[in-house]
Amino acid sequence: MSLKEIGNKLREERQRQGLSLEAMQQRSKIAPNILESIEEGRLETLPHPVYVKGFLKTYAKVLGLNPEDPELGLESAMEGVEPPRSKVRRHKPLTEVTPYPMQREQRRSNKAIILLVLLLLAAGGGYFIWRSLESAVPPEADNATSASNATEAPAAEQAAPAAGAALPAPKTAQQAPQLPAGINATSGTTTDEAAVDESVDAIVNATQPGEEVASEVADIARNIESSQEDEADNATTAAEDESAETAASQEANATAGSADAKKNAMYQQALRSEPVVVHAPADGGGQSVQIMAMEPCWIGFTIDQDAPKDFYLYAGQRASLRFDKTLLLRLGNAGGVRFLYNDEPFPTSYRSGEVKELRFPPTPE
């Protein structure tokens, strides 16, 4: 049975069941053009016969037919049909390819580049050779330099005494008078003004009056006045520093006092206010902790075995927590809150801004 006859049977069965090609394509997953070629028996538009046999069996199963039924003839449908030959594109052998001629301008540019590279290499080699020859010093030049230095040295030695002989003999300086033990020879300062006066009189009596003695006496007097002025300035500076430190200390104490007063006022306000947070177990709890906020503070808490909770207190607000066994507090600003444990003050020594954990009943240290 030919493919066209089988295709007619399949199309008639499909139409009898009221199925369209689109519905057949959705059920069989076969492309619509393949289904049309099978029904019309067009071998030239179909793939290899092996695939066509598979399409025919799938088509028959979707329609509810038995692919093995001899009356349907699927087994003999593609007998004697040769598979289509593959179309292979043949190329010319490489020996027949004509090489593309290089343009004349390109050949010229390549020659110019090669020539430029050779010139650069030659120039670099010549420069290297010239630097090597210049750095090398011949031994004849060293000998000539040593001989000239040896010839010039005796001449310089002979000229030195002559030049020294022409110089006049230096004058001897007048010996400076010796200062008494009470005066510093470098600065002219002393610790006893009476000793200074005696030293000045001794210098004047021991030496003939003149400009040199008067100059030395004036220098000593100026040094004494300068040392006294420095001591006065140091004393003034020390007094100013001490007064500044005292003022700063007083200001710091005043600031701390005002901050403490503000905290105490917020604490009293929190004690008098109604609790903004009240939490207790179902049975009420046998122990209590009250938290008074003097500064804003985030508070997390875990009562007995319950899930962790948290809240936020502003300055002047109060929270009341009751528990049976344990209470764990996590404080974001531990120095900004105070506590009453079972209606009794619970002292703490935390600073503002510290993050702390606090447990009730307190664990003995």
Helices and strands as residue ranges (DSSP letters): H 3-16, H 21-28, H 32-40, G 43-45, H 49-62, G 94-96, H 104-135, H 139-166, H 193-206, H 211-272, E 277-279, E 287-293, E 297-303, E 309-313, E 318-323, E 327-331, G 334-336, E 337-341, E 344-346, E 356-360
